[in-house]
Amino acid sequence: MTRIVERLDRPDFAARDPKEVFARLFDEYAHPLRGYLAGRVGVHAADDLVAETFVVALRRRGSYDPEKAPIRGWLYGIATNLLRNHVRQEVRGFQLTARAGADDRPAENHDAEVAGRVDAAARLRTLAGELAALSEQDRDVLLLTSWAGLEPAEVAEALGVPASTVRSRLHRVRHRLQALLVPTEENVHE
């Protein structure tokens, strides 16, 4: 059975019946797009963004170039551009999470489970704060690769930047986050 992706990557994509194109694109990509978007902005906003992604894709189907990019990267690019309209809300949420409970420290005599929860909460606040502090471009690269599972080449196409830029940003961001979340010899003995 030929996958929908292969059939839609033909040059006559733009000339096809919009209802057929919409149905096939939606069947193939709505679920993974929704998963990615829900991880970024929540389920309700994700549903709206998925719908809007396909509306934009249908409107712009004449500009789609199968030689330049696979449909997956093209759709994620549209979704990411729409998602940027929600970035302020997302960043505010990260900042609130980073500040939430910052002064709440449990007593030292709690059992290992409580200590583990506290550690996890502290790491979450640290991570949320760092995600909020990342540039929009770095945050998009990180979340497109880790939450949406896109390869660097697909992220590059989605964001309209060279793949080498994506790999460089991804390496830098992962290194930065790892340094915060993984204890080193120096941090353990402080």
NORJOSUL-V83556 format. One record per backbone hydrogen bond with DSSP energy under -1.0 kcal/mol. NH is the residue of the N-H (numbers start at 0). CO is the residue of the C=O. If there is no record, write none. Layout:
# NORJOSUL-V83556
NH&CO, NH&CO
This chain:
# NORJOSUL-V83556
6&2, 7&3, 8&4, 12&9, 15&12, 20&16, 21&17, 22&18, 23&19, 24&20, 25&21, 26&22, 27&23, 28&24, 29&25, 32&28, 33&29, 34&30, 35&31, 36&32, 37&33, 38&34, 40&36, 41&37, 45&41, 46&42, 47&43, 48&44, 49&45, 50&46, 51&47, 52&48, 53&49, 54&50, 55&51, 56&52, 57&53, 58&54, 59&55, 62&59, 67&64, 68&64, 73&69, 74&70, 75&71, 76&72, 77&73, 78&74, 79&75, 80&76, 81&77, 82&78, 83&79, 84&81, 85&82, 86&83, 89&85, 90&86, 91&87, 92&88, 93&89, 94&90, 95&91, 96&92, 97&93, 98&94, 99&95, 101&98, 114&110, 115&111, 116&112, 117&113, 118&114, 119&115, 120&116, 121&117, 122&118, 123&119, 124&120, 125&121, 126&122, 127&123, 128&124, 129&125, 130&126, 131&127, 132&128, 133&129, 138&134, 139&135, 140&136, 141&137, 142&138, 143&139, 144&140, 145&141, 146&142, 147&142, 149&143, 154&150, 155&151, 156&152, 157&153, 158&154, 159&155, 160&155, 165&161, 166&162, 167&163, 168&164, 169&165, 170&166, 171&167, 172&168, 173&169, 174&170, 175&171, 176&172, 177&173, 178&174, 179&175, 180&176, 181&177, 187&183, 188&184
